[in-house]
């Protein structure tokens, strides 16, 4: 088969796949703690949600089918280096879920 059966959700397995080769790692943009004032998120988003202030992902975040995640202009999204058990945090938008991002040149989503 073209697809490989896995025991994890998402495309990245559990390794910190950006470590030691990405711009994020080279420029120390993978954080070790939440920024002051940032909302910390982790786990499954199962109801429509809006991120209107900075966000730090402390683990893998899944947007469930039928759910919309709205990210407002000017929001910065960062993640921990790992979740404390070696798993790489990531934002995973599952099939049937929606992400709406409304950044602009003057207030980009970063």
QUIVEN-V302842 format. One record per helix or strand of 2 or more residues. SS is the DSSP state (H for helix, E for strand). FROM is the first residue (numbers start at 0). TO is the last residue. Records with the same first field share a line. If there is no record, write none. Layout:
BEGIN
SS->FROM-TO / FROM-TO
END
This chain:
BEGIN
H->22-25
E->38-44 / 48-50 / 54-62 / 67-70 / 76-79 / 90-92 / 97-100
END
